[in-house]
Amino acid sequence: MPTTKQQSFLQELLNGTAPTLERIQHLLHERVEENLHLDYKAGRWLDQQRGTKKGSRPSDEVRRYIAGFANAEGGVLIIGVAEADGKNQRPVEPVTRWKSREEGERWLSDCATALRPFLSPVPRFHVLDVEGGHLAVVAVPRSYSLVVCEENSDVAHYFRLHDKTTRVPGYLVQDLVLGRRQQPVVQLGGEFTVALERQQDLLYVSHKPQVKVRNEGDIWLESPVIGYLALCTGKGIQPMSNSARQRCRVLTPIQGHQVNFARMPMFRSANGGLMDPYVEYRMDIGHLLTFATEDWPGARWGAAALVLSRGHRAMWFQVECEIANQDFGWSRDNRATVEVKPTYTFVPEGPIDLYIRSGADDFRP
């Protein structure tokens, strides 16, 4: 991901480069706006006697922004720049409460005193002389630990989200700290090798999955396992568990042919162990998922796939595969093979459909 102008400015300050009025003016001229790493406040934000929240002071406001940036990716708070009117660049509106730069830097540093046990590394405070007062720049690095504010004998947690600094509810913080909200993000893909075999009046269709499992989140998957549930005939099938039956919705199967509930054996990743974030594994599943049909106007097959990882909830996917009616190049023994690309759709809640359909009416639910 490319570095933004806001991130570059933050890194300059954290590396020890002192800000200059020219550098601030350049940001304003380039219309570098507020985002996750940058916020502007007018001078009157500190000059007022009370904070924007009931019972708070301006120092409390500064402390919240420091905590919010530290709990996110770090950021820069510039105090002394007013809101833009939509047409012109943001004007400088200085802080007037300080008599000198030194007084301003001491005041800002004192704002962070209560946070210092949590701040590592510590923020950098700069105050610049401008016409009519001062302009303050606070550079906050990302903290290695969660930064906590104490407000009215209560504990508060602030986070920087997009261009806002927001207080996060205590229950959500507890969930994050205790790992209750840590759920992997997995994507499935790959191909099916579909084998066709004509036997008298029936056409047998077998699916051999070759699955790509990609970990799209920041959480490691421990010993990931994948399995399929489908309507099928053939050998090696196993009955569905009660939990699987509750999750899957069986649509009308083929009339006149017995179609079984099936749970294919689970397949473990080749390396076992941990699957790193943003890594893709390919799992070649050797078992066949099979059904039979009387005619061949094309067929659609719906199944369920689930991914299991130790310590996390099962991740369920709707699998759909369509085989169009085409010339497959049949062999002398009435066999053919074709590669098809199924669709995998993550279904966090609700039923997953198991079905076998063709152009005939008796395939439809």
C-alpha positions as CSV (number, residue, x, y, z in Angstrom):
1,M,0.0,0.0,0.0
2,P,1.5,3.4,-1.0
3,T,2.4,5.9,1.7
4,T,0.1,8.9,2.0
5,K,1.2,12.5,2.5
6,Q,-0.2,12.3,6.0
7,Q,1.8,9.2,6.8
8,S,5.0,10.8,5.3
9,F,4.5,13.9,7.5
10,L,4.0,11.8,10.6
11,Q,7.2,9.8,9.8
12,E,9.2,13.0,9.3
13,L,8.2,14.2,12.8
14,L,8.8,10.8,14.5
15,N,12.3,10.7,12.9
16,G,13.2,13.9,14.6
17,T,12.5,16.5,11.9
18,A,11.1,19.7,13.5
19,P,8.1,21.1,11.7
20,T,8.3,24.5,10.1
21,L,5.5,27.0,9.3
22,E,6.5,26.5,5.6
23,R,5.9,22.8,5.9
24,I,2.5,23.3,7.5
25,Q,1.6,25.9,4.8
26,H,2.6,23.4,2.1
27,L,0.2,20.8,3.6
28,L,-2.6,23.4,3.6
29,H,-1.8,24.6,0.0
30,E,-1.8,21.0,-1.2
31,R,-5.2,20.5,0.5
32,V,-3.9,17.5,2.5
33,E,-7.1,16.6,4.4
34,E,-7.9,14.9,7.6
35,N,-7.7,11.1,7.6
36,L,-6.6,8.2,9.9
37,H,-3.2,9.9,10.4
38,L,-4.0,13.6,10.5
39,D,-6.4,16.0,12.2
40,Y,-6.7,19.8,12.3
41,K,-8.1,21.9,15.1
42,A,-8.7,25.7,15.3
43,G,-6.9,27.7,18.0
44,R,-10.2,28.4,19.7
45,W,-10.4,24.7,20.4
46,L,-7.8,25.2,23.2
47,D,-8.6,28.8,24.0
48,Q,-12.1,27.9,25.3
49,Q,-12.5,27.4,29.0
50,R,-14.3,24.1,28.7
51,G,-14.0,21.1,26.4
52,T,-16.7,20.0,23.9
53,K,-17.9,17.3,26.3
54,K,-19.7,18.1,29.6
55,G,-17.3,18.5,32.5
56,S,-14.2,18.2,30.3
57,R,-11.3,20.7,29.8
58,P,-9.2,21.5,26.7
59,S,-6.4,19.3,28.1
60,D,-8.9,16.4,28.2
61,E,-9.6,16.9,24.5
62,V,-5.9,16.8,23.6
63,R,-5.5,13.7,25.7
64,R,-8.3,11.9,23.9
65,Y,-6.8,12.6,20.5
66,I,-3.4,11.4,21.7
67,A,-4.9,8.2,22.9
68,G,-6.9,7.7,19.7
69,F,-3.9,8.1,17.5
70,A,-1.8,5.9,19.7
71,N,-4.4,3.1,19.7
72,A,-4.6,3.2,15.9
73,E,-1.6,3.7,13.6
74,G,-0.3,6.9,15.0
75,G,-1.0,10.4,13.7
76,V,-0.5,14.1,13.8
77,L,-2.7,16.6,15.6
78,I,-2.2,20.2,14.3
79,I,-3.8,22.9,16.5
80,G,-4.2,26.3,15.0
81,V,-5.8,25.6,11.6
82,A,-9.5,26.3,11.0
83,E,-12.0,24.4,8.9
84,A,-12.0,25.0,5.2
85,D,-15.0,26.6,3.5
86,G,-15.0,24.2,0.6
87,K,-13.4,26.6,-1.8
88,N,-10.3,28.0,-0.3
89,Q,-7.5,26.2,1.7
90,R,-7.7,26.0,5.4
91,P,-6.7,29.3,7.1
92,V,-4.4,29.5,10.1
93,E,-6.3,30.3,13.3
94,P,-3.7,30.5,16.1
95,V,-3.8,29.4,19.7
96,T,-3.7,32.5,21.9
97,R,-3.6,31.0,25.4
98,W,0.2,30.7,25.6
99,K,2.7,33.5,26.1
100,S,5.6,31.6,24.6
101,R,6.5,28.4,22.7
102,E,8.1,26.9,25.8
103,E,4.9,27.4,27.8
104,G,2.9,25.7,25.0
105,E,5.1,22.7,24.8
106,R,5.0,22.2,28.6
107,W,1.3,22.5,28.5
108,L,0.9,19.9,25.8
109,S,3.4,17.6,27.5
110,D,1.4,17.9,30.8
111,C,-1.7,16.8,28.9
112,A,-0.1,13.5,28.2
113,T,1.2,12.9,31.7
114,A,-1.6,10.6,32.8
115,L,-1.1,8.6,29.6
116,R,2.7,8.1,29.9
117,P,2.5,4.7,31.5
118,F,0.8,3.4,28.3
119,L,2.7,5.5,25.7
120,S,5.7,3.8,24.2
121,P,7.2,5.5,22.3
122,V,6.2,8.9,23.7
123,P,4.7,11.7,21.5
124,R,6.7,14.7,20.2
125,F,5.3,18.2,20.9
126,H,6.2,21.3,18.9
127,V,4.9,24.8,19.1
128,L,5.6,27.4,16.3
129,D,5.3,31.2,16.5
130,V,2.8,32.6,14.1
131,E,1.2,36.0,13.7
132,G,-1.3,36.5,16.5
133,G,-0.3,33.5,18.6
134,H,1.0,29.9,18.2
135,L,0.5,26.8,16.2
136,A,0.9,23.4,17.8
137,V,2.0,20.1,16.2
138,V,1.6,16.8,18.2
139,A,3.2,13.7,16.6
140,V,1.9,10.5,18.1
141,P,3.5,7.1,17.3
142,R,1.5,3.9,17.4
143,S,1.7,2.5,21.0
144,Y,2.8,-1.0,21.7
145,S,0.1,-1.3,24.4
146,L,-3.5,-0.2,24.7
147,V,-3.7,3.4,25.8
148,V,-6.3,4.0,28.5
149,C,-7.9,7.3,29.6
150,E,-9.4,7.9,33.0
151,E,-12.5,10.1,32.9
152,N,-14.6,10.9,36.0
153,S,-13.3,7.8,37.8
154,D,-14.1,5.7,34.8
155,V,-11.9,4.0,32.2
156,A,-12.3,5.2,28.6
157,H,-10.7,3.9,25.3
158,Y,-10.4,6.1,22.3
159,F,-9.6,5.0,18.7
160,R,-8.9,6.8,15.5
161,L,-11.4,5.6,12.9
162,H,-11.1,7.1,9.4
163,D,-11.0,10.9,10.2
164,K,-12.7,10.8,13.6
165,T,-11.5,10.1,17.1
166,T,-14.2,7.9,18.8
167,R,-14.7,6.5,22.2
168,V,-15.1,2.7,21.9
169,P,-17.7,0.9,24.2
170,G,-16.1,-1.0,27.0
171,Y,-17.7,-4.3,26.0
172,L,-16.1,-4.1,22.5
173,V,-12.7,-3.4,24.0
174,Q,-13.1,-6.4,26.3
175,D,-14.0,-8.6,23.4
176,L,-10.9,-7.5,21.4
177,V,-8.6,-7.9,24.4
178,L,-9.9,-11.3,25.2
179,G,-9.9,-12.4,21.6
180,R,-13.7,-12.9,21.3
181,R,-13.8,-10.9,18.1
182,Q,-10.9,-12.6,16.4
183,Q,-12.3,-14.6,13.5
184,P,-10.3,-15.6,10.4
185,V,-11.3,-14.3,7.0
186,V,-11.0,-17.1,4.5
187,Q,-11.6,-17.3,0.7
188,L,-12.1,-20.5,-1.2
189,G,-11.6,-21.0,-4.9
190,G,-10.2,-23.5,-7.3
191,E,-11.6,-25.9,-9.9
192,F,-13.6,-29.1,-10.1
193,T,-12.5,-32.0,-12.3
194,V,-15.9,-33.3,-13.5
195,A,-16.0,-36.9,-14.8
196,L,-19.0,-38.1,-16.9
197,E,-19.8,-41.7,-17.5
198,R,-22.8,-43.2,-19.4
199,Q,-24.2,-46.4,-18.0
200,Q,-27.4,-47.6,-19.8
201,D,-30.0,-45.0,-19.2
202,L,-28.1,-43.0,-16.6
203,L,-25.4,-40.5,-16.7
204,Y,-23.0,-40.5,-13.7
205,V,-21.4,-37.1,-12.8
206,S,-18.5,-37.1,-10.4
207,H,-16.8,-34.0,-8.9
208,K,-13.2,-34.0,-7.8
209,P,-12.5,-30.7,-5.9
210,Q,-9.1,-29.0,-6.1
211,V,-9.5,-26.3,-3.5
212,K,-7.5,-23.0,-3.0
213,V,-7.7,-21.9,0.6
214,R,-6.5,-18.3,1.1
215,N,-6.2,-16.7,4.6
216,E,-7.3,-13.0,4.0
217,G,-7.1,-11.9,7.6
218,D,-4.5,-11.0,10.2
219,I,-5.1,-14.1,12.2
220,W,-3.2,-17.4,11.9
221,L,-5.2,-20.5,11.1
222,E,-4.2,-23.5,13.2
223,S,-4.3,-26.8,11.3
224,P,-7.0,-25.8,8.8
225,V,-9.3,-28.5,7.6
226,I,-11.9,-28.4,4.8
227,G,-14.9,-30.6,4.2
228,Y,-17.9,-30.8,1.9
229,L,-21.6,-31.7,2.4
230,A,-23.7,-32.6,-0.5
231,L,-26.5,-34.8,-2.0
232,C,-24.7,-37.6,-3.8
233,T,-24.6,-41.3,-4.5
234,G,-21.7,-43.6,-4.5
235,K,-19.3,-45.2,-2.1
236,G,-17.5,-43.8,0.9
237,I,-20.2,-41.4,2.0
238,Q,-20.9,-40.7,5.6
239,P,-24.1,-39.5,7.4
240,M,-24.4,-35.8,8.2
241,S,-24.2,-34.7,11.8
242,N,-27.1,-33.0,13.5
243,S,-25.3,-29.7,13.5
244,A,-24.7,-29.9,9.7
245,R,-28.4,-30.9,9.2
246,Q,-29.4,-27.7,11.0
247,R,-27.3,-25.6,8.8
248,C,-28.1,-27.2,5.4
249,R,-31.4,-27.0,3.6
250,V,-32.0,-30.0,1.3
251,L,-34.0,-29.2,-1.8
252,T,-36.0,-31.8,-3.8
253,P,-33.6,-34.4,-5.1
254,I,-33.9,-36.4,-8.3
255,Q,-37.2,-38.4,-8.4
256,G,-36.9,-42.1,-8.8
257,H,-33.3,-42.3,-7.6
258,Q,-32.0,-42.6,-4.1
259,V,-29.9,-39.6,-3.1
260,N,-28.1,-39.8,0.2
261,F,-27.0,-37.1,2.6
262,A,-23.3,-37.2,2.5
263,R,-20.4,-35.8,4.6
264,M,-17.2,-36.3,2.8
265,P,-14.1,-37.0,4.9
266,M,-12.3,-33.8,6.1
267,F,-9.1,-32.9,4.4
268,R,-6.2,-31.3,6.3
269,S,-3.8,-28.9,4.7
270,A,-0.6,-30.5,3.5
271,N,1.7,-28.7,5.9
272,G,-0.5,-29.0,9.0
273,G,0.5,-26.5,11.7
274,L,-0.2,-22.8,11.2
275,M,-1.4,-21.0,8.1
276,D,0.1,-17.6,7.9
277,P,-2.0,-14.5,7.1
278,Y,-2.3,-13.6,3.4
279,V,-1.1,-17.1,2.4
280,E,-2.8,-19.4,-0.1
281,Y,-2.7,-23.2,0.0
282,R,-3.9,-25.6,-2.6
283,M,-5.6,-28.8,-1.4
284,D,-6.2,-31.6,-4.0
285,I,-9.1,-33.6,-2.6
286,G,-9.1,-37.1,-4.0
287,H,-12.6,-38.2,-3.1
288,L,-15.4,-37.9,-5.6
289,L,-18.8,-36.4,-5.0
290,T,-21.2,-38.2,-7.3
291,F,-24.8,-38.1,-8.6
292,A,-26.7,-39.7,-11.5
293,T,-29.2,-38.2,-13.9
294,E,-31.5,-39.6,-16.6
295,D,-30.9,-37.0,-19.3
296,W,-28.4,-34.3,-20.1
297,P,-29.7,-30.8,-20.7
298,G,-27.0,-29.6,-18.4
299,A,-26.8,-29.8,-14.7
300,R,-26.4,-27.6,-11.6
301,W,-25.1,-28.9,-8.3
302,G,-25.2,-27.1,-4.9
303,A,-23.2,-28.2,-1.9
304,A,-21.8,-26.8,1.3
305,A,-18.1,-26.4,2.2
306,L,-16.8,-25.7,5.6
307,V,-13.4,-24.6,6.9
308,L,-12.4,-25.5,10.4
309,S,-9.5,-24.0,12.4
310,R,-8.7,-24.8,16.0
311,G,-10.1,-22.1,18.3
312,H,-12.5,-20.5,15.8
313,R,-16.0,-21.0,14.6
314,A,-16.7,-23.1,11.5
315,M,-16.8,-21.0,8.3
316,W,-19.5,-22.1,5.9
317,F,-19.7,-21.6,2.1
318,Q,-22.3,-22.2,-0.5
319,V,-20.8,-24.1,-3.4
320,E,-22.4,-24.0,-6.8
321,C,-21.3,-25.7,-10.0
322,E,-22.9,-25.6,-13.4
323,I,-22.0,-28.0,-16.3
324,A,-23.5,-26.8,-19.6
325,N,-24.7,-29.1,-22.3
326,Q,-21.8,-29.4,-24.7
327,D,-19.8,-31.8,-26.8
328,F,-17.4,-33.3,-24.2
329,G,-15.5,-35.6,-26.7
330,W,-16.8,-38.9,-25.4
331,S,-14.3,-41.8,-25.3
332,R,-15.2,-45.3,-26.6
333,D,-16.0,-46.4,-23.1
334,N,-18.6,-43.6,-22.8
335,R,-16.4,-41.4,-20.5
336,A,-15.6,-37.7,-20.6
337,T,-13.8,-35.2,-18.4
338,V,-14.2,-31.4,-18.1
339,E,-12.8,-28.7,-15.9
340,V,-15.3,-26.3,-14.3
341,K,-14.9,-23.4,-12.0
342,P,-17.4,-23.4,-9.1
343,T,-18.5,-20.4,-7.1
344,Y,-17.9,-20.2,-3.3
345,T,-20.0,-17.7,-1.3
346,F,-19.3,-17.2,2.4
347,V,-22.6,-17.6,4.4
348,P,-22.1,-16.4,8.0
349,E,-25.7,-17.0,8.9
350,G,-28.7,-18.8,7.5
351,P,-29.2,-22.0,5.5
352,I,-27.0,-23.4,2.7
353,D,-28.8,-25.2,-0.1
354,L,-28.0,-28.8,-1.2
355,Y,-29.5,-29.6,-4.5
356,I,-29.1,-31.4,-7.9
357,R,-30.9,-29.8,-10.9
358,S,-31.1,-30.3,-14.6
359,G,-33.4,-28.9,-17.3
360,A,-36.2,-31.4,-16.3
361,D,-38.9,-30.2,-14.0
362,D,-38.3,-32.9,-11.4
363,F,-34.9,-31.3,-10.6
364,R,-36.4,-28.1,-9.3
365,P,-37.2,-27.5,-5.6
